[in-house]
Amino acid sequence: MAEYLIKNGFVFDPVLGIKGDRVDVAIKDGKIVETTALSSPKVIDAAGKTVMAGGVDIHAHVAGPKVNIGRNFRPEDKLFGYKARSGIERMQGGFSVPTTIRTGYNYARMGYTTVMEAAMPPLYARHTHEEMRDTPILDQGAYPVFGNNWFVLEYLKNHEIENAAAYIAWLLRATKGYAVKVVNPGGTEAWAWGLNCENVHDPVPYFDITPAQIIKGLIEANEYLGLPHSMHMHANNLGNPGNYTTTLDSFKLSEGIKPNSKFGRDQVMHHTHVQFHSYGGDSWANVESKAKEIMDYVNSHDNLTIDMGQVTLDETTTMTADGPFEHHLTELNHLKWANADVELETGSGVVPYVYSPSIKVCAIQWAIGLELALLAKDPMRVFMTTDHPNAGPFIRYPRIMKWLMSEEARKQQFDAFKHKDKVIDATNLANIDRELDLYEIAQMTRAGPAKSLGLAHMYGGLAPGLEADVAVFNFNPNEPYAPDDIEKAFGSAEHLFKAGVQVIQDREIVSNGNKRTLWVNAKVNENPQVMRDVKEKFLRYYTVTLNNYEVTGHYLPNPYVIEVDATE
């Protein structure tokens, strides 16, 4: 494997504490090494340019059945542009729901090298892995959904944490999953009966359990196993005025539980797309930001991480395992709607949506997401996402960087709003003059997500021994720049290395890389009861057999297995 020396760049690396110093970065055998370890490297002159580790996206919907429903459901999304095969690049298309090929290439162009699929229905894990396998360049993992699973509901109702943990371990192994994901706990199961759980104390029909019990029980099961990532939650009551109280109630369920992980994480809960969960008011007429209240809690409790779910003011495609929310959304915008139930496990919905700057609520949502990041005292615990594609496509990350780094850019966007004064009155953003720097951006997009995922030993930094995932951007932080210069530079990496392989050279894709699929193999003591339960439910309820359920060999041509021993 070739050796590389990236010289004279302005390096931003929270792992090493480097804040824009000129530092050389050495690559050998797929790893970052000391410069003295190189013999005859290819030299890349990064003078006047920014150098960072490859980006890590902790939460995006990029593979699996609901994504493919979105592609088929919205042929108009493809009208945003196809690109014919060119050089090493395969044909690609789509905007808010791009093809797998475009997904890999577009992430790479922004300097991202690791992306996690945020909600994998276990029954359709094979489909999810097929799409991840087809996505070039990126290392990926997927989070199976547990918060409405019949096994989980029954075990937690009976306070059987050990059985719940054993089942989680089995399902992670069966689906080749990475983490415990919870979506609208209990609410999606209630939706099978036309109902919902709108707060943490609403009972789940027919199961005699509440969302609070599900959330706390899954945190305890996650820590029983000692998994790399904390329990990853999409709370109840998403997208409704006044829902910030539900969010705070959900946060509080993590109090008093200590992290049990050998992978370097310090938290027991990750709450995703918090912008959608930070609304005050009691109707859309008086909806307002409660980002300050949310961040007051996050800043004072170091046992949780969050991500933004930033609205990008685009036409997009919403998709989520929160089935009742998608029905609610189609009742609001009267656009087409797809709905699915996944046997004993989960559900989903898909609805197009336009976040228009002419609509007051959309502008308020835009402001709330930015407030979350700008009010954060610890950027290592608050991560940049759009909940792709729900609040907007991931290709807008450079634009979000611009808004976070430039008060002028935010003022320009405020001036473009039709209801500017009402938006300012309902939010805090206009009074925030903070501008993030590239070191803080690296914390939010690299080191922080990698640590939260339990992958800080591989990703997120440029320390010797880490994976050689390195991005070079044509951006000089020491020279005057306009806000749009940020978006332009970080939307098109000049060079990108993935595991030591150069995949972008002079802004051109030159390799499809050698992507890996990350999954967690959690070993537990033998549990005959759980295996009897699994076999019984597959015999009585599932439409497939166990042999046709588990994800096997060819679905993961290049797996990377993270071993966890919970037998001690």
C-alpha positions in Angstrom: 0.0 0.0 0.0 1.3 3.5 -0.9 2.7 5.9 1.6 1.6 9.5 1.7 2.8 12.6 3.4 0.4 15.5 3.6 2.6 18.5 4.3 2.1 22.1 5.5 -1.7 22.0 6.0 -3.6 23.7 8.7 -4.7 20.8 10.9 -7.8 20.7 13.1 -7.9 17.6 15.3 -9.6 17.5 18.7 -8.0 14.1 19.4 -4.5 15.6 19.4 -5.7 19.0 20.5 -4.4 20.7 17.3 -6.2 23.9 16.5 -5.1 25.0 13.1 -1.3 24.5 13.4 0.8 23.6 10.4 1.3 19.9 11.0 2.4 17.1 8.6 0.2 14.0 8.4 1.7 10.6 7.5 -0.1 7.6 6.1 1.2 4.1 5.8 -0.5 0.6 5.6 -3.9 2.2 6.0 -3.1 3.9 9.3 -1.9 7.3 10.5 1.7 7.0 11.5 4.6 9.1 12.7 6.4 10.9 9.9 9.6 9.0 10.8 7.9 5.8 9.8 7.8 6.7 6.1 10.4 5.7 3.6 9.5 7.1 0.2 6.0 8.7 0.4 4.0 10.5 -2.2 3.9 14.1 -1.0 0.8 16.2 -1.1 1.4 19.9 -0.6 -1.5 21.1 1.6 -0.1 24.6 2.2 -2.9 27.1 2.7 -5.4 24.3 3.1 -7.4 22.7 5.9 -6.7 19.1 6.9 -9.1 17.1 9.1 -9.9 13.5 9.8 -12.7 11.9 7.7 -16.2 12.9 8.8 -18.4 10.6 10.8 -22.2 10.8 10.4 -23.9 9.3 13.5 -27.5 9.4 12.1 -28.7 9.3 8.5 -31.3 7.2 6.6 -29.3 6.0 3.6 -30.1 2.3 3.1 -33.0 -0.1 3.5 -36.6 -0.6 2.7 -38.0 2.8 3.6 -35.2 4.6 1.7 -36.0 2.5 -1.3 -39.7 3.2 -0.9 -38.8 6.8 -1.0 -36.9 6.4 -4.2 -39.8 4.6 -5.9 -42.4 6.8 -4.3 -40.9 10.0 -5.5 -39.8 9.8 -9.1 -39.9 13.6 -9.2 -36.9 13.6 -6.7 -34.8 12.1 -9.5 -35.5 15.1 -11.6 -33.0 17.0 -9.5 -30.3 15.5 -11.6 -28.7 12.3 -12.9 -25.1 12.0 -13.7 -23.9 9.6 -16.3 -21.0 7.2 -15.8 -17.7 9.0 -15.9 -14.3 7.6 -15.3 -14.3 5.5 -12.1 -17.7 7.0 -11.1 -20.8 4.9 -11.8 -24.1 6.4 -12.9 -25.9 8.2 -10.0 -29.0 10.2 -9.4 -31.5 11.6 -6.9 -31.5 14.5 -4.5 -33.2 14.0 -1.1 -33.2 10.2 -1.7 -30.1 9.6 -3.8 -29.1 6.2 -5.2 -26.6 4.2 -3.2 -23.8 5.2 -5.6 -24.5 9.0 -5.3 -24.8 8.6 -1.5 -21.2 7.3 -1.3 -19.8 9.8 -3.7 -21.5 12.8 -2.2 -20.5 12.0 1.3 -16.9 11.5 0.1 -16.9 14.9 -1.7 -17.7 16.5 1.7 -14.8 14.6 3.3 -17.0 12.0 5.1 -15.8 8.5 5.4 -18.1 6.8 8.0 -21.9 6.9 7.9 -24.4 5.0 10.2 -27.8 3.9 8.9 -30.1 5.1 11.7 -33.1 2.7 11.6 -32.9 -0.9 10.3 -36.1 -3.0 10.6 -34.7 -6.4 11.5 -37.0 -8.3 9.2 -35.5 -6.3 6.3 -31.9 -6.4 7.5 -30.8 -8.3 4.3 -32.2 -5.5 2.1 -30.4 -2.9 4.3 -27.1 -4.7 4.0 -27.5 -5.1 0.2 -27.8 -1.3 -0.2 -24.9 -0.6 2.2 -22.8 -3.2 0.2 -23.6 -1.2 -2.9 -22.6 2.1 -1.4 -19.0 2.9 -2.4 -16.2 4.3 -0.2 -17.9 4.6 3.2 -17.6 2.4 6.2 -21.1 1.8 7.5 -23.1 0.2 10.3 -26.9 0.0 10.9 -29.0 0.3 14.0 -31.8 -2.3 14.4 -34.9 -0.8 15.9 -36.0 -2.2 19.3 -38.5 0.2 20.9 -41.7 -1.4 19.5 -40.4 -5.0 19.3 -42.8 -7.6 20.8 -40.0 -9.5 22.5 -38.6 -6.3 24.1 -42.0 -5.1 25.2 -42.8 -8.4 26.9 -39.4 -8.7 28.6 -39.4 -5.2 29.9 -43.0 -5.3 31.1 -41.8 -8.2 33.3 -38.6 -6.4 34.4 -36.5 -9.1 32.7 -33.4 -7.0 31.8 -31.2 -10.0 31.4 -33.6 -11.6 28.9 -33.9 -8.3 27.1 -30.1 -8.1 26.9 -29.9 -11.7 25.6 -32.5 -11.0 22.9 -30.6 -7.8 21.9 -27.4 -9.7 21.6 -29.1 -12.3 19.5 -30.8 -9.8 17.2 -27.5 -7.8 16.7 -25.9 -11.0 15.6 -28.8 -12.1 13.5 -29.0 -8.8 11.6 -25.4 -7.8 11.8 -26.5 -4.6 13.6 -24.4 -2.1 15.4 -26.5 -0.4 18.2 -29.8 -0.3 20.0 -32.2 2.1 18.2 -35.5 3.2 19.7 -38.1 5.1 17.7 -41.3 6.5 19.3 -41.1 3.9 22.0 -44.4 2.1 22.2 -46.0 4.6 19.8 -45.3 2.7 16.6 -46.8 -0.4 18.1 -49.8 1.6 19.2 -50.1 2.9 15.7 -51.0 -0.7 14.6 -54.2 0.0 16.5 -54.6 3.5 15.1 -53.3 5.0 18.3 -50.0 6.6 19.6 -48.0 7.3 22.7 -47.7 11.0 23.0 -45.8 11.2 26.2 -43.6 8.9 28.3 -46.5 7.7 30.5 -49.0 6.8 27.8 -49.6 3.0 28.0 -48.9 0.9 25.0 -52.1 -0.9 24.0 -52.3 -4.6 24.9 -48.7 -4.7 26.4 -49.3 -2.9 29.8 -46.0 -1.0 29.5 -45.2 2.7 29.0 -42.6 4.5 26.9 -40.7 5.4 30.1 -40.3 1.8 31.0 -39.2 0.9 27.5 -36.6 3.7 27.4 -35.1 3.0 30.8 -35.2 -0.7 30.3 -33.3 -0.5 27.1 -30.7 1.8 28.6 -30.2 -0.8 31.4 -30.0 -3.6 28.9 -27.6 -1.7 26.7 -25.3 -1.1 29.7 -25.7 -4.7 30.9 -24.2 -5.7 27.6 -21.6 -2.9 27.5 -22.2 -2.1 23.9 -19.9 0.4 22.0 -22.7 3.0 21.5 -25.3 4.2 24.0 -29.0 3.6 23.5 -29.9 5.7 20.5 -33.4 7.3 20.9 -36.0 9.1 18.8 -38.4 10.1 21.6 -42.2 10.3 21.6 -44.1 13.3 20.4 -41.8 14.3 17.6 -42.7 17.4 15.6 -45.5 18.7 17.8 -45.9 22.1 19.5 -45.1 21.9 23.2 -43.1 18.6 22.8 -40.0 19.9 24.6 -41.5 18.7 27.9 -41.6 15.2 26.6 -38.0 15.5 25.5 -36.9 16.6 29.0 -38.9 13.8 30.5 -37.1 11.4 28.2 -33.7 12.8 29.1 -34.4 12.4 32.8 -34.9 8.7 32.4 -31.1 8.3 31.9 -30.3 9.9 35.3 -28.5 7.7 37.8 -27.5 5.0 35.2 -23.7 4.7 34.8 -22.1 3.9 31.5 -20.6 0.4 31.3 -18.4 0.4 28.2 -14.9 -0.5 27.3 -15.0 1.6 24.2 -14.5 5.0 25.6 -18.0 6.5 25.6 -19.1 8.4 28.7 -22.9 8.5 28.0 -25.9 6.1 28.3 -28.3 7.9 26.0 -28.0 9.5 22.5 -31.1 11.6 21.6 -31.3 12.1 17.9 -32.6 15.0 15.7 -33.4 17.1 18.8 -34.5 20.1 16.7 -37.8 18.2 16.0 -38.2 17.7 19.8 -37.5 21.3 21.0 -40.9 23.1 20.4 -42.9 25.3 22.8 -46.4 26.6 22.3 -49.6 24.7 22.1 -50.4 25.1 18.4 -48.7 25.9 15.1 -49.9 29.5 15.5 -47.8 30.1 18.6 -45.0 27.5 18.2 -41.7 28.8 19.6 -38.2 27.7 20.3 -37.3 25.9 23.5 -33.8 25.2 22.5 -32.5 27.1 25.4 -34.4 24.9 27.9 -33.2 21.8 26.1 -29.6 22.9 26.0 -29.7 24.0 29.7 -30.4 20.4 30.5 -27.8 18.9 28.0 -25.1 21.3 29.2 -25.6 20.3 32.8 -25.8 16.5 32.3 -22.8 14.8 30.7 -24.5 11.4 30.5 -26.1 12.1 27.1 -25.2 13.2 23.6 -27.5 14.7 21.0 -27.5 15.5 17.3 -29.1 18.5 15.6 -31.6 17.4 12.9 -31.0 20.7 11.2 -33.6 22.0 8.7 -32.0 23.0 5.5 -34.9 24.8 3.8 -35.2 22.4 0.9 -37.8 20.2 -0.7 -37.1 16.7 0.7 -38.6 13.3 1.6 -39.4 12.5 5.2 -39.2 8.9 6.3 -39.2 7.4 9.7 -40.2 4.3 11.8 -42.5 6.8 13.6 -45.5 5.7 11.6 -48.1 7.9 13.5 -46.0 11.0 12.9 -46.0 10.5 9.1 -49.8 10.1 9.1 -49.9 13.4 11.1 -47.6 15.0 8.6 -49.7 14.0 5.6 -52.8 15.4 7.3 -50.9 18.7 7.6 -49.5 19.0 4.1 -51.9 16.8 2.1 -49.1 15.2 0.1 -48.9 11.6 -0.8 -48.2 9.1 2.0 -46.8 5.6 2.2 -47.3 3.5 5.4 -45.9 0.1 6.4 -46.1 -2.3 9.3 -43.2 -4.7 9.9 -44.7 -7.7 11.6 -43.6 -8.0 15.3 -41.0 -5.3 15.1 -41.8 -1.8 13.8 -43.5 0.3 11.2 -42.7 3.2 9.0 -44.0 6.0 6.8 -42.9 8.2 3.9 -44.2 11.7 3.1 -42.7 14.4 0.8 -42.2 17.8 2.5 -41.1 21.3 1.5 -39.3 23.4 4.1 -40.2 26.8 2.6 -38.5 30.0 3.8 -41.9 31.6 3.1 -43.5 29.5 5.9 -43.0 30.8 9.4 -42.9 27.3 11.1 -40.2 26.2 8.7 -38.1 29.2 9.5 -38.5 28.7 13.2 -37.4 25.0 12.8 -34.3 26.3 10.9 -33.4 28.6 13.8 -34.0 26.0 16.5 -31.5 23.5 15.0 -28.8 26.2 14.9 -29.6 27.3 18.4 -28.9 23.8 19.8 -25.4 23.8 18.3 -24.6 27.4 19.2 -25.8 27.0 22.8 -23.7 23.9 23.3 -20.9 24.2 25.9 -19.3 20.9 24.8 -19.3 20.3 21.0 -18.0 16.8 21.7 -21.6 15.9 22.7 -23.6 17.8 20.1 -23.3 16.5 16.5 -24.2 17.9 13.1 -27.0 16.0 11.3 -30.0 16.7 9.2 -31.6 13.4 10.1 -31.1 12.9 6.4 -33.4 13.2 4.5 -36.0 14.3 7.1 -34.9 17.8 7.8 -33.0 18.1 4.5 -30.4 16.2 2.5 -27.0 15.5 3.9 -25.3 17.4 1.1 -26.2 20.6 3.0 -23.7 19.9 5.7 -21.3 22.5 4.3 -24.2 25.0 4.3 -24.9 24.2 7.9 -21.2 24.8 8.7 -21.5 28.2 7.0 -24.5 29.1 9.2 -22.7 27.9 12.4 -19.4 29.7 11.5 -20.9 33.0 10.3 -23.3 35.3 12.0 -23.4 37.2 8.7 -24.7 34.1 6.9 -27.4 33.7 9.5 -28.4 37.3 9.1 -28.6 36.9 5.3 -31.0 33.9 5.8 -33.1 35.9 8.3 -33.4 38.6 5.7 -34.7 36.1 3.2 -37.6 35.0 5.4 -41.1 36.2 4.5 -42.0 36.4 8.2 -38.7 37.6 9.5 -40.0 39.5 12.5 -42.3 36.7 13.7 -39.4 34.2 13.4 -37.1 36.4 15.5 -39.8 36.9 18.1 -40.3 33.1 18.4 -36.6 32.1 18.6 -33.3 33.1 20.2 -31.0 32.9 17.2 -30.9 36.5 16.3 -29.5 37.3 19.7 -26.7 34.7 19.5 -23.4 36.1 18.1 -21.3 33.0 18.6 -19.4 31.8 15.5 -18.0 28.3 15.7 -14.4 27.7 14.5 -13.1 24.7 12.6 -11.9 23.0 15.7 -15.4 23.0 17.1 -16.7 21.8 13.7 -14.2 18.9 13.9 -15.5 18.1 17.3 -19.1 18.0 16.1 -18.5 16.1 12.9 -15.5 13.9 13.6 -14.1 13.3 17.1 -17.4 13.6 19.0 -19.5 11.2 16.9 -16.6 8.7 16.8 -16.3 8.7 20.6 -20.1 8.4 21.1 -20.2 5.4 18.8 -17.4 3.8 20.7 -15.1 4.1 17.6 -12.6 6.6 18.8 -9.9 3.9 18.5 -10.5 3.9 14.7 -12.0 7.2 13.6 -12.4 10.9 14.3 -8.8 12.0 14.6 -5.3 12.0 13.2 -3.4 10.4 16.0 -0.9 7.6 15.0 -2.6 4.2 15.0 -6.0 5.5 13.8 -7.5 4.7 10.4 -6.0 6.8 7.7 -9.2 8.7 6.9 -8.0 12.1 6.0 -9.7 15.0 4.1 -8.0 18.1 2.6 -10.0 21.2 1.8 -9.1 24.2 -0.2 -9.8 26.6 2.7 -7.3 28.9 4.4 -8.7 29.8 7.8 -6.0 32.5 8.3 -7.1 34.6 5.4 -10.3 36.7 5.0 -13.2 34.7 3.6 -16.9 35.3 2.7 -19.5 33.0 4.2 -20.1 31.3 0.9 -16.4 30.4 0.7 -17.0 27.9 3.6 -19.8 26.1 1.8 -17.9 26.0 -1.4 -14.7 24.6 0.1 -16.2 22.0 2.4 -18.6 20.8 -0.3 -15.7 19.6 -2.5 -12.7 18.0 -0.8 -9.5 18.5 -2.7 -8.1 15.2 -1.5 -9.7 12.3 0.5 -8.1 9.2 1.9 -10.1 6.2 3.2 -8.1 3.7 5.2 -5.0 4.9 3.4 -6.5 4.6 -0.1 -6.8 7.9 -2.0 -10.4 8.1 -3.2 -10.4 11.8 -4.2 -7.6 13.5 -6.0 -7.8 17.1 -7.1 -11.6 17.0 -6.4 -12.1 13.9 -8.6 -13.3 10.5 -7.5 -10.4 8.1 -8.3 -11.3 5.0 -6.4 -14.4 3.3 -5.0 -12.4 2.3 -2.0 -12.7 -0.9 0.0 -15.7 -0.2 2.3 -16.4 -2.1 5.4 -19.6 -3.0 7.3 -19.3 -2.5 11.0 -21.3 -4.8 13.3 -21.3 -5.8 17.0 -21.1 -9.4 18.2 -22.2 -9.3 21.8 -21.5 -12.6 23.6 -23.8 -13.5 26.5 -24.3 -16.5 28.7 -26.5 -19.2 27.2 -30.2 -18.2 27.7 -32.5 -21.1 26.8 -35.7 -19.1 27.6 -34.9 -16.4 25.0 -34.1 -18.9 22.3 -37.3 -20.8 23.1 -39.2 -17.5 22.8 -37.6 -16.7 19.5 -38.3 -20.1 18.0 -41.9 -20.0 19.2 -42.7 -16.6 17.8 -41.1 -17.4 14.5 -43.2 -20.5 14.3 -46.5 -18.8 15.3 -46.2 -15.2 13.9 -43.4 -14.5 11.4 -43.9 -15.0 7.7 -40.3 -16.1 7.3 -38.3 -18.9 8.9 -35.2 -18.2 11.0 -33.0 -19.5 8.2 -34.4 -16.8 5.9 -34.2 -14.1 8.6 -30.6 -14.0 9.6 -28.0 -12.0 7.6 -25.3 -14.3 6.4 -21.9 -14.2 4.5 -22.4 -12.7 1.1 -24.4 -9.7 2.4 -21.2 -8.5 4.2 -18.3 -9.0 1.8 -15.9 -7.0 4.0 -17.2 -7.1 7.6 -15.5 -5.5 10.6 -16.7 -7.2 13.7 -16.5 -5.5 17.1 -16.5 -8.1 19.8 -18.2 -7.5 23.2 -18.0 -10.0 26.0 -21.0 -9.7 28.4 -20.5 -13.2 29.9 -18.3 -12.0 32.8 
